[in-house]
Amino acid sequence: MSRVSRRTVVSAALVTAVAVAIGLCLFQPWTAFTDTRVDEALPTAVEAAGPTAAEATGKTEPARDPAPENLAEGSFVTHEHDTSGTARTVRLADGAQVLRLEDLRTSDGPDVRVYLSTRDADDVRTGLGDGAVQLGELKGNLGNQNYTVPAGTDLSGFRSAVLWCKRFSVSFGAADLTPVTH
């Protein structure tokens, strides 16, 4: 038998250590055992600074902001990770739009983002499709959270809300957004 040189053993150990470090950074296996809960209230319109003329004279009651308007909603379906909860798009009194995730339950994972997609929930298993809009990093894998939709975005063209792992290009889960009839 041939003897393995000390240099070969040290080189192999270094390569193994680097591979393990890269694997840990990419896969972040500890996220399989962690949860992050976020419980945000639905935002309201920004209040105007100071009283209106009618309020200052005391002649009328201050106007109340209209309630947020539900535009579309749907339930999450599981793709690569068990996912449940509700997604709904909401127009606030000031005209701002948000995607609200309620009673969300999914896996924690590396680099999970929240998207609006022009594709149905079943179709995003194979990709987000053209025109998808990223709303931000997933704030937590449990609870209720809000994501601001960029101003000027026409929500009528989006068919689903998606929890997408950008690092591995997979959908954790998605919800078809069905318009709410008023």
C-alpha positions as CSV (number, residue, x, y, z in Angstrom):
1,M,0.0,0.0,0.0
2,S,1.1,3.5,-0.7
3,R,1.3,6.0,2.1
4,V,-0.7,9.1,1.8
5,S,1.4,12.2,2.3
6,R,0.7,14.7,5.1
7,R,0.3,17.4,2.4
8,T,-2.5,15.4,0.7
9,V,-4.4,14.9,4.0
10,V,-4.1,18.6,4.9
11,S,-5.2,19.6,1.4
12,A,-8.2,17.3,1.6
13,A,-9.2,18.6,5.0
14,L,-9.0,22.2,3.8
15,V,-11.2,21.4,0.7
16,T,-13.7,19.6,2.9
17,A,-13.8,22.5,5.4
18,V,-14.4,25.0,2.6
19,A,-17.1,22.8,1.0
20,V,-18.9,22.5,4.4
21,A,-18.7,26.3,5.0
22,I,-20.2,27.0,1.5
23,G,-22.9,24.4,2.1
24,L,-23.9,25.9,5.4
25,C,-24.0,29.4,3.9
26,L,-26.2,28.3,1.0
27,F,-28.6,25.9,2.6
28,Q,-28.7,27.4,6.1
29,P,-30.0,24.1,7.6
30,W,-30.7,25.7,11.0
31,T,-33.7,27.5,9.5
32,A,-35.5,24.2,9.5
33,F,-35.6,24.5,13.3
34,T,-36.4,28.2,13.7
35,D,-39.5,30.3,13.4
36,T,-39.9,34.1,13.1
37,R,-43.4,35.4,14.1
38,V,-44.5,38.8,12.8
39,D,-47.9,40.3,13.8
40,E,-48.5,43.6,12.1
41,A,-51.8,45.5,12.1
42,L,-53.3,46.5,8.8
43,P,-51.9,50.0,8.2
44,T,-54.1,53.0,8.0
45,A,-53.9,56.2,5.9
46,V,-51.5,58.8,7.1
47,E,-53.4,61.5,9.0
48,A,-53.2,65.1,7.8
49,A,-51.1,67.4,9.9
50,G,-53.3,69.8,12.0
51,P,-57.0,70.3,12.1
52,T,-59.1,71.2,9.0
53,A,-60.9,74.5,9.0
54,A,-64.2,72.9,10.0
55,E,-62.4,71.1,12.9
56,A,-60.8,74.3,14.0
57,T,-64.1,76.1,14.3
58,G,-65.7,73.2,16.0
59,K,-68.7,73.3,13.6
60,T,-68.5,69.7,12.4
61,E,-67.3,66.3,13.4
62,P,-63.9,65.4,12.0
63,A,-64.2,63.2,8.8
64,R,-63.4,59.6,9.4
65,D,-61.1,57.8,7.0
66,P,-63.0,55.2,5.0
67,A,-62.3,51.6,5.8
68,P,-59.6,49.8,3.8
69,E,-61.0,48.2,0.6
70,N,-60.3,44.5,0.0
71,L,-59.5,44.1,-3.7
72,A,-58.6,40.4,-4.0
73,E,-57.8,37.5,-1.8
74,G,-57.0,33.8,-1.8
75,S,-55.6,31.0,0.3
76,F,-52.0,29.7,0.1
77,V,-51.3,26.3,-1.4
78,T,-48.1,24.3,-0.6
79,H,-45.4,24.0,-3.2
80,E,-41.9,23.1,-2.0
81,H,-42.6,23.8,1.7
82,D,-45.8,23.4,3.8
83,T,-47.5,26.8,3.4
84,S,-51.0,28.0,4.6
85,G,-52.7,31.3,5.3
86,T,-54.4,34.0,3.3
87,A,-53.1,36.7,1.0
88,R,-55.2,39.7,0.2
89,T,-54.6,43.0,-1.6
90,V,-56.0,46.0,0.1
91,R,-56.4,49.7,-0.9
92,L,-56.0,52.0,2.0
93,A,-58.0,55.2,2.5
94,D,-55.0,57.3,1.1
95,G,-54.9,55.2,-2.1
96,A,-51.8,53.2,-1.1
97,Q,-52.0,49.5,-1.8
98,V,-50.7,46.6,0.3
99,L,-50.4,42.9,0.1
100,R,-51.4,41.5,3.4
101,L,-50.5,38.0,4.5
102,E,-52.7,36.7,7.3
103,D,-52.3,33.6,9.5
104,L,-49.2,32.7,7.5
105,R,-47.5,29.5,8.3
106,T,-44.6,28.3,6.2
107,S,-41.0,27.2,6.6
108,D,-38.2,29.6,7.5
109,G,-35.7,29.6,4.7
110,P,-32.8,31.5,3.2
111,D,-33.6,34.4,0.9
112,V,-37.4,34.0,0.8
113,R,-39.1,36.9,-1.0
114,V,-42.7,38.0,-1.5
115,Y,-43.9,38.5,-5.1
116,L,-47.0,39.3,-7.0
117,S,-47.1,37.2,-10.2
118,T,-49.1,37.3,-13.4
119,R,-49.2,33.5,-13.3
120,D,-51.7,31.3,-11.4
121,A,-50.6,29.7,-8.1
122,D,-50.2,26.3,-9.7
123,D,-48.1,27.7,-12.6
124,V,-45.6,29.5,-10.4
125,R,-44.1,26.2,-9.4
126,T,-42.1,26.4,-12.6
127,G,-41.3,30.1,-12.3
128,L,-42.6,33.6,-11.5
129,G,-43.3,34.5,-15.1
130,D,-42.8,37.8,-16.9
131,G,-43.8,41.0,-15.0
132,A,-43.6,39.6,-11.5
133,V,-43.1,42.4,-8.9
134,Q,-41.0,41.8,-5.8
135,L,-42.5,43.4,-2.7
136,G,-39.6,42.5,-0.3
137,E,-38.0,39.9,1.9
138,L,-40.4,37.7,3.9
139,K,-40.5,39.3,7.3
140,G,-41.4,36.1,9.2
141,N,-42.6,32.6,8.4
142,L,-45.5,32.9,10.9
143,G,-48.2,35.5,11.5
144,N,-49.7,38.6,9.9
145,Q,-47.7,41.0,7.8
146,N,-48.0,43.8,5.2
147,Y,-46.0,44.5,2.0
148,T,-46.3,47.8,0.3
149,V,-47.2,47.6,-3.4
150,P,-45.2,50.1,-5.5
151,A,-47.2,53.2,-6.3
152,G,-48.8,53.1,-9.8
153,T,-48.9,49.3,-9.9
154,D,-52.1,48.1,-11.5
155,L,-53.1,45.1,-9.4
156,S,-55.6,43.8,-11.9
157,G,-52.9,42.1,-13.9
158,F,-51.6,40.0,-11.0
159,R,-53.0,36.6,-10.4
160,S,-51.1,35.3,-7.4
161,A,-49.0,36.2,-4.3
162,V,-45.9,34.0,-4.1
163,L,-43.4,33.1,-1.4
164,W,-40.3,32.6,-3.6
165,C,-36.8,31.4,-2.5
166,K,-34.6,33.5,-4.7
167,R,-31.5,31.6,-3.8
168,F,-32.8,28.3,-5.1
169,S,-35.5,29.5,-7.5
170,V,-38.4,27.6,-5.9
171,S,-41.8,28.6,-4.7
172,F,-42.5,27.8,-1.0
173,G,-46.2,28.4,-1.7
174,A,-48.6,30.7,-3.6
175,A,-52.2,32.0,-3.3
176,D,-54.4,32.8,-6.3
177,L,-55.8,36.3,-5.9
178,T,-59.5,36.3,-6.7
179,P,-61.2,39.7,-7.0
180,V,-63.5,40.6,-4.2
181,T,-67.0,41.6,-5.4
182,H,-68.4,44.6,-3.6
